[in-house]
Amino acid sequence: MAQSMMANPLCDLTRVEDYLEVIYDLIQTKGYARAVDIGERLGVKTPSVTGMIQKLDGMGLVVYERYRGLTLTDKGEKMAKFTQRKHVLISKFLRLLGIEEKTANEDAEGIEHHVHKETLNRIERFVEFANDHPNWFETFENC
């Protein structure tokens, strides 16, 4: 099969993480997640959301009952929390560098799917260091 016709596993993982993160956030804030709400957050039409929810159900990441809603499985919740953690850490890191909040969140959204766990651990250590040493930025800016 030609390369262009094959599914891109990284693209699929990115979509899976995006959906799980939104589903988790909706459940935390509203108590439930509906396809229409997921679609609004992701800018995707409801039939596409329904198809992805069915795929996530097949992957064992959500439990989907038509007309009843959906919940995250333990595996799905763990993956959603980890994706959210990556986003928050990367956004904090970018904010520490002086990036405006909106831009930091937009950039974090793309980076979170492609960051290596080792890199994430170093970012976490740096964010902790920067929080413990608030004058670090002044020194950095004067270099």
C-alpha positions in Angstrom: 0.0 0.0 0.0 1.3 3.5 -0.8 2.7 5.5 2.1 0.2 8.3 1.6 -2.7 5.9 1.9 -1.5 4.4 5.2 -2.8 5.7 8.5 -0.3 7.9 10.4 -0.1 6.4 13.9 1.3 9.7 15.3 -1.7 11.6 13.8 -4.1 9.0 15.3 -2.4 9.2 18.7 -2.7 13.0 18.6 -6.4 12.8 17.8 -6.9 10.2 20.6 -5.2 12.3 23.1 -7.1 15.5 22.1 -10.4 13.7 22.4 -9.5 12.1 25.8 -8.3 15.4 27.1 -11.6 17.2 26.1 -13.8 14.3 27.4 -11.9 14.4 30.7 -12.2 18.2 31.0 -15.9 18.1 30.2 -16.6 15.4 32.7 -14.7 17.3 35.4 -16.4 20.7 34.7 -19.9 19.6 33.6 -20.3 16.1 35.0 -20.8 14.6 31.6 -19.5 14.7 28.0 -21.8 14.8 25.0 -20.7 14.5 21.4 -22.0 17.9 20.6 -19.9 19.5 23.4 -16.8 17.5 22.3 -17.4 18.7 18.7 -17.7 22.4 19.8 -14.4 22.2 21.8 -12.5 20.5 19.0 -14.2 22.3 16.0 -15.4 18.9 14.6 -18.9 18.0 13.4 -20.9 15.7 15.6 -20.9 12.7 13.2 -17.1 12.7 13.2 -17.1 12.9 17.0 -19.5 9.9 17.2 -17.2 7.9 14.9 -14.2 8.8 17.1 -16.0 7.9 20.3 -16.9 4.5 18.8 -13.2 4.1 18.0 -12.2 5.1 21.5 -14.7 2.6 22.8 -13.2 -0.1 20.7 -9.8 0.8 22.1 -11.0 0.4 25.6 -10.6 4.0 26.5 -14.2 5.0 26.9 -17.5 3.3 27.6 -20.0 4.5 25.1 -23.7 3.7 25.2 -25.7 5.3 22.5 -28.1 7.9 23.8 -26.8 7.5 27.3 -23.4 9.2 27.1 -19.9 8.1 27.8 -17.4 7.7 30.6 -13.7 7.2 30.5 -12.3 3.8 31.5 -9.4 3.7 34.0 -7.0 3.4 31.0 -8.7 6.3 29.2 -8.7 8.5 32.3 -5.0 7.8 33.0 -4.1 8.7 29.4 -6.3 11.9 29.6 -4.7 13.0 32.8 -1.2 12.4 31.4 -2.0 14.4 28.3 -3.4 17.2 30.5 -0.3 17.1 32.7 1.9 17.5 29.6 -0.1 20.4 28.4 0.0 22.2 31.8 3.7 21.7 32.2 4.6 22.8 28.7 2.3 25.8 29.0 3.9 26.8 32.4 7.4 26.4 30.9 6.5 28.7 27.9 4.9 31.2 30.3 8.1 31.2 32.3 10.0 32.2 29.2 7.7 35.2 28.8 5.3 33.8 26.2 1.8 35.3 26.4 -0.7 32.9 27.9 -2.9 32.4 24.7 0.2 31.6 22.6 1.7 29.4 25.3 -1.5 27.3 25.4 -1.7 27.1 21.6 1.9 26.0 21.4 1.5 23.6 24.2 -1.4 22.0 22.4 0.9 21.0 19.5 4.0 20.2 21.5 2.2 18.0 24.1 1.7 15.2 21.6 5.3 15.0 20.5 7.4 15.6 23.6 9.5 12.7 24.9 9.0 11.6 28.5 12.6 12.5 29.3 12.1 16.0 27.9 8.9 16.4 29.9 10.7 15.4 33.1 13.4 18.0 32.5 10.7 20.7 31.8 9.1 19.7 35.0 12.4 20.1 36.9 13.0 23.4 35.3 9.5 24.7 36.2 10.0 23.6 39.8 13.5 25.3 39.8 12.1 28.5 38.4 9.3 28.6 40.9 11.7 28.1 43.7 14.1 30.7 42.4 12.0 33.6 41.1 15.0 35.8 40.2 16.3 33.3 37.6 14.5 35.2 34.8 16.2 38.5 35.6 19.6 36.8 35.4 18.5 35.2 32.2 17.3 38.4 30.6 20.6 40.2 31.5 22.8 37.6 29.8 
